Each structure stands twice: as C-alpha cells, then as structure tokens.
Amino acid sequence: MNSLIKALKAEIIKNKNSNITWITFAAFALAPVMGGIFMLILRDSNDLAKTSTLSAKMEFMNVAANWDSYLNILSQAVGVGGIIVFGFIAAWIFGREYSENTIKDLLALPISMAKISNAKFIVYIFWTIGLAFFNLLTGLIIGLLLHLPTSNDFLVSAHLSNYFITAILTILISMPTAFFAVWQKGYLAPLGFMALTLVFSQIIAATGYGYYFPWSIPGLYSGAGGEYKLQLDALSYGILILTSMAGYFSTIVYYRFSRKNILPNFKRKRQE
Amino acid sequence: MHSIETKNITKLFGRITALDNVSIQVNEGEIYGFIGLNGAGKTTLIRILLGMIRADSGNAYLFGKKLSSDFNLWNNIGYSVETPHAYPDLSVTDNLKVYYQLRHMKNPTLIDNIIDQLHLGNYADTKAKHLSLGNSQRLGLAKALMHRPKLLILDEPINGLDPEGIIEVRELLKELSFNGATVFLSSHILDEISKVANRIAIIHQGKLIEELTTEELTDKLIRKILIQTRDNRAAVQVLKEANHTAVLEDNGEIALTNSRAVENPENISELLVEKGLPPKQLYLFTEDLEMFFLRMIKYNNP
C-alpha cells in the first residue's frame, strides 16, 4: 500500500505543471457552453437563430429550452464526447512515458510496474471524475444564469443519476485505451483506437445493435440514441465491464512485462 | 562477492549478434570501464543488467543475486542509460522528487544535496525541456546518484558535458569509488575512461576481446623512443651495432622498442653524440588507450 501511495505521489508530481490537464477541462467545458447556446437559441422566438437549420434540428429532436433538455445534453456530452476526452487522458497518462522517453527510468526501481500502472489508473479515474463534476457544475452555473425553467415532471435525482451513471460507464470503457498506449509505446495508437471506437460506436448504434457494442453503451445510456436506451440489459453492462476489466488487466500485465527479466523466458529455461 | 557478474551472456537481435558469450566480473569498489565502438554491444549489456531486455542465454548477477523477478536490490543501483531524458514540463527539483518517491526515500535533503553536488542550483526551478544538453546530462546523473547507490551503471555519462563538467564527473566518480561504491562506466571517450577506471574491458562486435587492469594496460601499451638525426640510416646502423632493436619507421623517424633503450633514453643520446650523430629530436612515445583500443580491434578484425 505504501508503494502505491508513493507511486501515486510521483504521478501527481508528474502532472503538476501539465498543460494537458487544463486543456482537457477547457475542452470539456465546451459541452455546457454549447448546450447553453442551444438553450438560448430555442428560448427566444424572435431570435434570428430560430430560423436556422440548427434550431429546426433541435426542435425535431424534441429539445426544449428547459432544465430537462439541458441536463440531457450534458449527459450525452459525457457519453459521447467523454469517449474522446477520457480516451485522450488515458492515452496521455500511459503514453507519455514512451513519448518522453522516461519509461527506461522506471524499469530498474524498487517499485513494481504494476503499482506504477495502478497509480496511473487512479490518476485517470480522479481526473475523469473531476471532469464530470466540472462539466456538471459549469452546466448548472450556465443553466442558472439562463434562468432555465423546469418541466412538470422534472426530477433532479433522475437526471443526476443518469448523468453520473453515464460518466461512470464512459470512464470504464475508456480504460482499454491505456493498453494501446503501452502496447504501441506512445500516443498515436491509442488515439487511433479511440477514434475508431467512436466511429464504430456511432455506426453500430445507428444499426440498432449498439446495446452489445461496449463503446456505444454510454451514449445509449445517456439518451443520445433515444428509445435505443431501452434495449440496454444486464448483458450490455456485463460486456462493458468485461471490456473495461480486460483493458485494465492487459495494461497492468503488459506494463509489468516492460521489465523484461520477469517475462517467462521459455527459451532460456530450455537452455539452462 | 562481485557487484556485477555475467556468465556467457548472448543476445541476438534478429540475425545480428549483439552480445556473444560475454562474461565479466566487476569487483566491489572498482571503477570498471567498458569500451567499444558504437554498436559494439555496450548499451545492450547495460540494458540486460538493468532488466530492460532479456539475454537469449546466459545469466547476470548483481551483488551475487541472479537477475530475476525476485531481484529486489534496485535501490542499491543508480543508472543512466543512453541520452538522459526527464519529464519536460517538470523542473529539475520536481523531476528528482518523482524518483525520490519511486525510490521510497525518506530524507528530503538528498534532493538539495545532489542539486548542489552537481551544480544544478541555478537551474533547480528550470523546466527540464529548457536545460542545455550538459545540464540534462547532470540531471540524469543526479537521478542516478541521489539515493547514494552502491553500484552505479552509467552509459556514456559525459556526453555533452563541457570540460569543467567532465572534470567534476570524473572527481565525483573517484570519490564514490573511494567511498566504496562500484562504478560500471561505458564510454567511447577512451581518454576519459583511462583517467578513472581501475579495470578496462574492450568489447567489439559483441565479443569481449580484452579485459585488463590499469597496471596490465600500462604493461601492454607500446612504449618506444623516437629519434631524428642528421642521418637516420646511419644512426639505425649505429644503434643496431649497440644491440638495440632500431627500425626506420614510415615517417622517417627511428623507433627503438627494446626496454634497455626505453628505460634509459639518455644512454641513447650519449651513444649517438659519441658517434657524431647527435639527435635533433628524441622523445619517449607511449601508446594511449585510444591507440591500444584501435590496435586490439584491428587485431581481432583483420
């Protein structure tokens, strides 16, 4: 436990002056800001934007200028946009050691690579949870500033639970991105993987089978797929959790194997 | 007990044999110079010693313990492999703090001490990405030395250092060795190795071709008296008649290699003056490590 705390402290120091932290918060703040702009457009019937295609589309999607719609937009931003931002964070945390050529300085230390890897996952989880709270807080401030009304059946607890479960699902399913960072030793492969999963999640969700494709599930849960959310069942969540765990364990195992003398070397054993 | 011992280490990269049955023993407290051309296998051996890559056959031992998953003496080892890298957005101090945590250290003054020792005080708050190559090298050494290891494995530690920095590192290594630490030093800057190492190993094309102490090296280095006179051919004749092994070299100088001449050059001078061939130039030439190294390589790769 002490080793894990030391590794965690080291990870915190590493991220201390990182611009990436603020960039991810700024990028994630775009969702509530854009959502707020949509609300403005929809609210004012005299607004020129009312005639725009954007406004027409929002009305078609049954989006109204109220808290229900706004919180739904925030949930969907986490479920879909989170795949990008959270995946980027996982790629950064694990890929930086290779891109910055510091991985070799981690290999001959009195601390296991598994502990370093776990510390990185803890930072990832706190970072992404922080982003989820920040996104919600920014949204609440913008919503209050806009004096958004509530609908008759508005239930804040239902919205918050929808938001946070979507965030947790997105955090879980972005963890396998870390494996691509350690496997391909850098940022490019995980970013490519992340882009690919995002594209596939949209295509597969559109075909109606998104409930069994783990990267579509957070988006569907958030309500971005409308009625497709009803298709989600225990198996869907099971697939998502299994995929997440597979990503986590494969990252730990592969990171541990960076220290090559712990690899089972069958060839060497045979020669001995 | 040897601080480092390898037994018949072989490492292949595809069809290329990076290391071919390399066996070395590095004693406690010595400075062991490991020299070779680029691509000779120096860094490969260091990476094997640090568990970064596996040998295809053979074993490596540190402090008598076989390198395996159970090996847990990493805090007794400090290392710097190839070009030192650091977290670019972290200051010198923060970079050291990262390894302070990862090495489970409990004495915060160690960070300040090593910063002072390596003259990084003016750069303590400078981000690593803004350091010069020399100061990056110092930071790499600081990471390797901060925890006062018993064994220091350094790969090309003086690359990029200015002359003053080279002297500082040399003195530092001598001091560490004096205090009981073992230093395994790889370099292609042979002059520097010859100034600090107690023992030297030469690796060429993956094979250990020579391993010798500084004393043995001194004995093996070619020493000769080089002479110029008004008439070198006549002088060679005179010297041969006096039972010296005198030869006329390609550049026209007379070379005397027999120990009687090398030990007493003044006698040669007297002899030539007596015979009316006073030397215009007479000096004792001693082969340096660089020449010895090239001679060994040429001998092993005709």
Chai-1 contact restraints between the chains, C-beta under 6 A:
chainA,res_idxA,chainB,res_idxB,connection_type,confidence,min_distance_angstrom,max_distance_angstrom,comment,restraint_id
A,K6,B,Q101,contact,1.0,0.0,6.0,A-B,restraint_1
A,K6,B,H104,contact,1.0,0.0,6.0,A-B,restraint_2
A,K9,B,Q101,contact,1.0,0.0,6.0,A-B,restraint_3
A,A10,B,V98,contact,1.0,0.0,6.0,A-B,restraint_4
A,A10,B,Q101,contact,1.0,0.0,6.0,A-B,restraint_5
A,A10,B,L102,contact,1.0,0.0,6.0,A-B,restraint_6
A,I13,B,D94,contact,1.0,0.0,6.0,A-B,restraint_7
A,I13,B,K97,contact,1.0,0.0,6.0,A-B,restraint_8
A,I13,B,V98,contact,1.0,0.0,6.0,A-B,restraint_9
A,K14,B,Y87,contact,1.0,0.0,6.0,A-B,restraint_10
A,K14,B,V98,contact,1.0,0.0,6.0,A-B,restraint_11
A,N17,B,D89,contact,1.0,0.0,6.0,A-B,restraint_12
A,S18,B,D89,contact,1.0,0.0,6.0,A-B,restraint_13
A,N101,B,H85,contact,1.0,0.0,6.0,A-B,restraint_14
A,T102,B,H85,contact,1.0,0.0,6.0,A-B,restraint_15
A,K104,B,V81,contact,1.0,0.0,6.0,A-B,restraint_16
A,L107,B,M52,contact,1.0,0.0,6.0,A-B,restraint_17
A,A108,B,L50,contact,1.0,0.0,6.0,A-B,restraint_18
A,A108,B,G51,contact,1.0,0.0,6.0,A-B,restraint_19
A,A108,B,W74,contact,1.0,0.0,6.0,A-B,restraint_20
A,A108,B,Y79,contact,1.0,0.0,6.0,A-B,restraint_21
A,L109,B,W74,contact,1.0,0.0,6.0,A-B,restraint_22
A,L109,B,L102,contact,1.0,0.0,6.0,A-B,restraint_23
A,P110,B,W74,contact,1.0,0.0,6.0,A-B,restraint_24
A,P110,B,N75,contact,1.0,0.0,6.0,A-B,restraint_25
A,I111,B,L102,contact,1.0,0.0,6.0,A-B,restraint_26
A,R259,B,G51,contact,1.0,0.0,6.0,A-B,restraint_27
A,K260,B,I53,contact,1.0,0.0,6.0,A-B,restraint_28
A,K260,B,R54,contact,1.0,0.0,6.0,A-B,restraint_29
A,N261,B,G51,contact,1.0,0.0,6.0,A-B,restraint_30
A,N261,B,L67,contact,1.0,0.0,6.0,A-B,restraint_31
A,I262,B,S69,contact,1.0,0.0,6.0,A-B,restraint_32
A,N265,B,R54,contact,1.0,0.0,6.0,A-B,restraint_33
A,Q271,B,S57,contact,1.0,0.0,6.0,A-B,restraint_34
